[in-house]
Amino acid sequence: MAVDRKLDSIFDLHDAMKVRTRKNGVIDIGKNLGNYDAIDIGLFVSPVEIFTYLGKAKSASNQGDCSLTDAVRLMAADGKTQVIEIGDTWWQDVDTPGALRYAEKNLTPLVRS
């Protein structure tokens, strides 16, 4: 899982997927974490085993559904996750009109240079 540790640069921190890490592993993941040190940027390399964890997450759900976050949380509990820091690389989560405007404003100068 690729993560960003530049927490001050996150456009919508409230909506961001927060990650608590230890060394290179994930300890916990979720939008409502109070204690976190990184943000999930939405880039994953997953083994085939992720589908087993998705099945476990679905079975554990009261609604009979699950998310990638649920599966990653279960994998983390088994010590099977690893984070890669993006360093100074710029990225932007775009899932609202406000985030799109922010991305366009910040990406345009990068593209023109």
C-alpha positions as CSV (number, residue, x, y, z in Angstrom):
1,M,0.0,0.0,0.0
2,A,1.4,3.4,-1.0
3,V,1.1,6.0,1.8
4,D,1.7,9.7,2.2
5,R,3.2,10.9,5.6
6,K,3.0,14.6,4.6
7,L,-0.2,15.0,6.7
8,D,-0.1,18.8,6.5
9,S,-0.5,18.7,2.7
10,I,-3.7,16.6,2.6
11,F,-6.6,18.6,1.0
12,D,-9.5,16.9,2.9
13,L,-8.0,15.2,5.9
14,H,-11.4,14.5,7.4
15,D,-12.3,12.3,4.4
16,A,-8.9,10.7,3.9
17,M,-8.2,7.0,4.6
18,K,-5.9,7.2,7.7
19,V,-3.3,4.5,8.4
20,R,-1.4,3.7,11.5
21,T,1.9,2.0,10.8
22,R,4.7,0.4,12.6
23,K,8.0,0.1,10.7
24,N,6.8,-0.9,7.2
25,G,3.5,-2.6,8.2
26,V,0.0,-1.5,8.7
27,I,-1.4,-1.6,12.3
28,D,-4.8,-0.2,11.5
29,I,-6.7,1.6,8.7
30,G,-9.9,3.6,8.6
31,K,-11.4,7.1,8.0
32,N,-12.1,7.6,11.7
33,L,-8.8,6.7,13.2
34,G,-7.8,9.1,16.0
35,N,-4.1,8.0,16.0
36,Y,-2.5,7.7,12.6
37,D,0.8,8.6,10.9
38,A,0.0,8.2,7.2
39,I,-2.7,8.5,4.5
40,D,-3.6,5.7,2.1
41,I,-3.2,7.2,-1.4
42,G,-5.3,4.4,-3.1
43,L,-2.4,2.5,-4.7
44,F,-2.1,-1.2,-3.8
45,V,-0.2,-4.2,-5.0
46,S,-2.1,-7.2,-3.6
47,P,-1.4,-10.9,-3.6
48,V,-4.2,-13.3,-4.7
49,E,-4.7,-13.9,-1.0
50,I,-6.6,-10.5,-0.9
51,F,-9.7,-12.4,-2.2
52,T,-9.6,-14.7,0.8
53,Y,-9.5,-11.7,3.1
54,L,-12.4,-10.1,1.2
55,G,-14.4,-13.2,1.8
56,K,-13.6,-13.2,5.5
57,A,-14.5,-9.5,5.7
58,K,-17.8,-10.2,3.9
59,S,-18.6,-13.1,6.2
60,A,-17.9,-11.0,9.3
61,S,-20.2,-8.1,8.0
62,N,-23.7,-7.7,9.4
63,Q,-24.8,-6.4,6.0
64,G,-23.0,-9.1,4.0
65,D,-20.7,-6.7,2.2
66,C,-17.2,-5.5,2.6
67,S,-14.6,-3.1,1.3
68,L,-10.9,-3.3,0.4
69,T,-10.2,-1.4,3.6
70,D,-11.9,-4.3,5.6
71,A,-9.7,-6.8,3.9
72,V,-6.5,-4.8,4.4
73,R,-7.4,-4.4,8.1
74,L,-7.7,-8.2,8.4
75,M,-4.4,-8.7,6.5
76,A,-2.8,-6.2,8.8
77,A,-4.0,-8.1,11.9
78,D,-2.2,-11.2,10.4
79,G,1.0,-9.1,9.7
80,K,0.6,-9.4,5.9
81,T,0.7,-5.8,4.9
82,Q,3.5,-3.5,3.9
83,V,3.6,0.3,3.2
84,I,5.7,2.2,0.7
85,E,6.1,5.9,1.4
86,I,5.7,8.2,-1.6
87,G,8.1,10.8,-0.2
88,D,7.9,14.2,-1.9
89,T,5.7,12.9,-4.8
90,W,2.5,14.9,-5.3
91,W,-0.9,13.2,-5.5
92,Q,-4.5,14.2,-4.9
93,D,-7.6,12.1,-4.1
94,V,-10.4,13.4,-6.3
95,D,-13.9,12.4,-5.3
96,T,-15.7,15.7,-4.8
97,P,-16.0,18.8,-7.0
98,G,-14.0,20.8,-4.4
99,A,-11.1,18.2,-4.6
100,L,-11.2,18.4,-8.4
101,R,-10.9,22.2,-8.4
102,Y,-8.0,21.9,-5.9
103,A,-6.3,19.2,-8.0
104,E,-6.7,21.3,-11.2
105,K,-5.3,24.4,-9.5
106,N,-2.2,22.5,-8.2
107,L,-1.6,20.2,-11.1
108,T,-1.7,22.8,-13.9
109,P,1.6,24.5,-12.8
110,L,3.3,21.1,-12.6
111,V,2.2,20.1,-16.1
112,R,3.3,23.4,-17.6
113,S,6.8,23.3,-16.1
